[in-house]
Amino acid sequence: MSTARPRETDLYQPVKTLLERQGYEVKAEIGAADVVAVRGDEVPVVVELKTGFSLSLFHQAIERQAITDAVYVAVPRGSGRAFQKAIAANTSLCRRLGLGLITVRLKDGFVEVHADPGPYKPRKSKIKKARMLKEFSKRTGDPNAGGATRQGLMTAYRQDALRCARVLSELGPTKAALVAKASGVEKARVLMADNHYGWFEKVATGIYGLLPKGSEALALLGDPDRRLPETGSGDT
């Protein structure tokens, strides 16, 4: 089996054949375009060929949109989970940019059109929007630096955990209802029972205490409203 690196020219004939079967007249290297296809009075189709996804490929394709709305990018078809993830991500990107996406399986010339050019109409996620606004409203103050890594961020959940830890540090093992009242964390019992950070322990029915790890976190993080460094453990 050949291990030669694919070339852009390897993509041309399969793409040309696909378009010709649809009634287009196809020619290569017309002006700055890799492939141009014309069918009657319809808008011309332009295809940009590349041996892989890259920023320059999308830059070139966007430039071709000054000529026509029917612009595709074409790349060799790969295999495996990594390529499938790349196809999914880049199909989404192409749709956002109004571009079409084609892959070519070089071993047999099989061509697949994953997306056609067209106006992008994003579908909003009510669930994601609600989750974002809930976190925004529950978080006290603005303890994080914008652009920080996702690890170690001070979320509303972590703020509530610190408030519970602070009560247990001051009072010792305490009933969950009292922790909720003293900390202002309505769901203190659920939070301590879930024990996401490994800070809490159940010492008796409805009574929770603070583990050494929780005391260490409280000493390190202290005020739940303070700004955190950019490194640390993961978070919910």
C-alpha positions as CSV (number, residue, x, y, z in Angstrom):
1,M,0.0,0.0,0.0
2,S,1.3,3.4,-0.9
3,T,2.3,5.7,2.0
4,A,2.9,8.8,-0.2
5,R,1.4,12.0,1.2
6,P,-1.8,13.0,-0.6
7,R,-1.6,16.0,-3.0
8,E,-4.3,18.5,-3.7
9,T,-4.3,17.4,-7.3
10,D,-5.3,13.9,-6.1
11,L,-8.6,15.4,-5.1
12,Y,-9.4,17.1,-8.4
13,Q,-10.6,14.2,-10.6
14,P,-13.0,12.7,-8.1
15,V,-14.5,16.2,-7.4
16,K,-14.7,17.0,-11.1
17,T,-16.4,13.7,-11.8
18,L,-19.0,14.3,-9.1
19,L,-19.8,17.8,-10.5
20,E,-19.9,16.6,-14.1
21,R,-22.4,13.9,-13.2
22,Q,-24.6,16.7,-12.0
23,G,-24.4,18.5,-15.3
24,Y,-21.7,21.0,-14.6
25,E,-18.8,21.9,-16.9
26,V,-15.7,21.8,-14.7
27,K,-12.3,23.5,-15.1
28,A,-9.4,23.7,-12.8
29,E,-7.3,26.7,-11.7
30,I,-9.5,29.5,-13.0
31,G,-8.1,32.7,-11.5
32,A,-7.5,32.1,-7.8
33,A,-10.0,29.2,-7.6
34,D,-8.9,25.6,-7.5
35,V,-12.1,24.3,-9.2
36,V,-14.8,26.1,-11.0
37,A,-18.1,24.5,-12.2
38,V,-20.7,26.1,-14.3
39,R,-24.2,24.9,-15.2
40,G,-26.3,27.1,-17.4
41,D,-27.3,30.4,-15.9
42,E,-26.8,29.2,-12.3
43,V,-24.3,30.7,-9.9
44,P,-20.9,29.1,-10.4
45,V,-19.6,26.5,-8.0
46,V,-16.1,27.0,-6.5
47,V,-14.2,24.2,-4.7
48,E,-11.0,24.8,-2.7
49,L,-8.8,21.7,-2.5
50,K,-6.5,21.0,0.5
51,T,-4.8,18.0,1.9
52,G,-6.3,18.7,5.4
53,F,-8.3,21.1,7.4
54,S,-6.4,24.4,8.1
55,L,-7.1,28.0,8.8
56,S,-5.7,29.0,5.4
57,L,-8.3,26.7,3.7
58,F,-11.2,28.5,5.4
59,H,-9.6,31.9,4.7
60,Q,-9.3,31.0,1.0
61,A,-12.9,29.7,0.9
62,I,-14.2,32.8,2.5
63,E,-12.4,34.9,-0.1
64,R,-14.1,33.0,-2.9
65,Q,-17.5,34.0,-1.4
66,A,-16.8,37.4,-3.0
67,I,-17.3,35.6,-6.3
68,T,-20.2,33.2,-5.5
69,D,-22.3,31.9,-2.7
70,A,-21.7,28.3,-3.8
71,V,-18.2,27.6,-2.3
72,Y,-17.1,24.2,-1.1
73,V,-13.9,23.0,0.6
74,A,-12.6,19.5,-0.2
75,V,-10.2,17.4,1.8
76,P,-9.1,13.7,1.8
77,R,-11.2,11.4,3.8
78,G,-9.5,9.8,6.8
79,S,-10.4,7.1,9.2
80,G,-10.8,6.5,12.9
81,R,-12.4,8.4,15.7
82,A,-10.1,11.4,15.4
83,F,-11.1,12.0,11.8
84,Q,-14.8,11.6,12.6
85,K,-14.5,14.2,15.3
86,A,-12.7,16.5,12.9
87,I,-15.5,16.0,10.3
88,A,-18.2,16.8,12.8
89,A,-16.4,19.9,14.1
90,N,-15.6,21.2,10.6
91,T,-19.0,20.5,9.2
92,S,-20.4,22.7,12.0
93,L,-17.8,25.4,11.2
94,C,-18.6,25.2,7.4
95,R,-22.3,25.7,8.1
96,R,-21.6,28.7,10.3
97,L,-19.4,30.2,7.5
98,G,-22.0,29.4,4.8
99,L,-19.6,26.9,3.1
100,G,-20.0,23.4,1.7
101,L,-17.8,20.5,2.8
102,I,-16.6,17.6,0.6
103,T,-14.4,14.6,1.5
104,V,-12.7,12.3,-1.0
105,R,-11.6,8.8,-0.2
106,L,-8.4,8.6,-2.3
107,K,-8.1,4.8,-2.5
108,D,-11.2,4.5,-4.6
109,G,-12.3,8.1,-5.4
110,F,-15.5,7.9,-3.3
111,V,-16.8,11.5,-2.7
112,E,-19.2,12.5,0.1
113,V,-20.8,15.9,0.5
114,H,-21.2,16.6,4.2
115,A,-22.7,20.1,3.9
116,D,-23.9,22.4,1.2
117,P,-23.4,26.2,1.2
118,G,-26.2,28.2,2.6
119,P,-27.1,30.9,5.2
120,Y,-26.4,29.9,8.7
121,K,-29.3,29.8,11.1
122,P,-28.0,28.9,14.6
123,R,-30.3,26.9,16.8
124,K,-30.3,28.3,20.3
125,S,-30.1,26.0,23.3
126,K,-32.6,27.0,26.0
127,I,-30.9,24.5,28.4
128,K,-27.4,26.0,28.0
129,K,-28.8,29.5,28.3
130,A,-30.7,28.7,31.5
131,R,-27.6,26.9,32.9
132,M,-25.4,29.9,32.2
133,L,-27.8,32.5,33.7
134,K,-28.4,30.3,36.7
135,E,-24.6,30.2,37.4
136,F,-24.4,33.9,36.8
137,S,-27.2,34.7,39.3
138,K,-26.0,32.3,42.0
139,R,-22.3,33.3,41.9
140,T,-21.4,35.9,44.5
141,G,-19.2,38.7,43.3
142,D,-16.8,38.3,40.4
143,P,-14.0,36.1,41.9
144,N,-12.4,34.9,38.6
145,A,-10.2,36.6,36.0
146,G,-11.6,36.5,32.5
147,G,-9.6,34.1,30.2
148,A,-8.4,32.0,33.1
149,T,-8.1,28.2,32.6
150,R,-11.2,26.1,33.5
151,Q,-9.4,24.5,36.4
152,G,-9.7,26.0,39.8
153,L,-12.4,28.5,38.9
154,M,-14.6,29.8,41.7
155,T,-18.1,28.7,40.8
156,A,-21.3,29.2,42.7
157,Y,-21.1,25.5,43.7
158,R,-17.6,25.9,45.1
159,Q,-18.7,29.1,46.9
160,D,-21.5,27.2,48.6
161,A,-19.2,24.3,49.5
162,L,-16.8,26.8,51.2
163,R,-19.7,28.4,53.1
164,C,-20.7,24.9,54.4
165,A,-17.0,24.1,55.3
166,R,-16.7,27.4,57.2
167,V,-19.7,26.6,59.4
168,L,-18.4,23.1,60.1
169,S,-14.9,24.5,60.9
170,E,-16.4,26.8,63.4
171,L,-19.0,24.5,65.0
172,G,-17.6,21.0,64.4
173,P,-20.0,18.2,63.4
174,T,-23.4,19.8,62.8
175,K,-26.9,18.9,61.6
176,A,-27.4,19.6,58.0
177,A,-30.4,21.8,58.7
178,L,-28.3,24.0,60.9
179,V,-25.5,24.2,58.4
180,A,-28.0,25.3,55.8
181,K,-29.3,28.0,58.1
182,A,-25.9,29.3,59.2
183,S,-24.3,29.2,55.7
184,G,-27.3,30.4,53.7
185,V,-26.9,27.4,51.4
186,E,-30.4,26.0,51.0
187,K,-29.2,22.6,49.6
188,A,-26.4,22.2,52.1
189,R,-27.4,18.6,53.0
190,V,-27.4,17.5,49.3
191,L,-24.1,19.3,48.7
192,M,-22.3,17.7,51.7
193,A,-23.8,14.3,50.9
194,D,-22.6,14.4,47.3
195,N,-19.2,15.4,48.7
196,H,-17.9,16.4,45.3
197,Y,-14.6,17.7,46.6
198,G,-14.0,15.1,49.4
199,W,-14.3,17.8,52.1
200,F,-17.2,16.4,54.1
201,E,-18.1,13.3,56.1
202,K,-21.3,12.0,57.4
203,V,-20.7,11.3,61.1
204,A,-24.3,10.4,62.0
205,T,-27.8,10.6,60.6
206,G,-28.2,14.1,59.3
207,I,-24.9,15.3,60.8
208,Y,-21.8,16.2,58.9
209,G,-18.3,17.0,59.8
210,L,-15.3,18.5,58.0
211,L,-12.5,16.3,56.8
212,P,-8.8,17.4,56.8
213,K,-9.0,18.0,53.0
214,G,-11.9,20.4,53.6
215,S,-9.9,22.3,56.3
216,E,-7.0,22.6,53.9
217,A,-9.3,23.9,51.1
218,L,-10.8,26.4,53.5
219,A,-7.3,27.6,54.6
220,L,-6.2,27.9,51.0
221,L,-9.3,29.4,49.4
222,G,-10.8,31.1,52.5
223,D,-13.3,33.7,51.4
224,P,-15.5,32.2,48.7
225,D,-15.5,35.6,46.9
226,R,-11.8,36.0,46.6
227,R,-10.1,35.8,43.2
228,L,-8.4,32.5,42.6
229,P,-5.2,31.6,40.8
230,E,-5.4,30.0,37.4
231,T,-4.3,26.5,38.5
232,G,-6.0,24.1,40.8
233,S,-8.4,21.1,41.0
234,G,-11.3,20.6,38.6
235,D,-14.8,21.9,39.4
236,T,-18.5,21.2,38.9
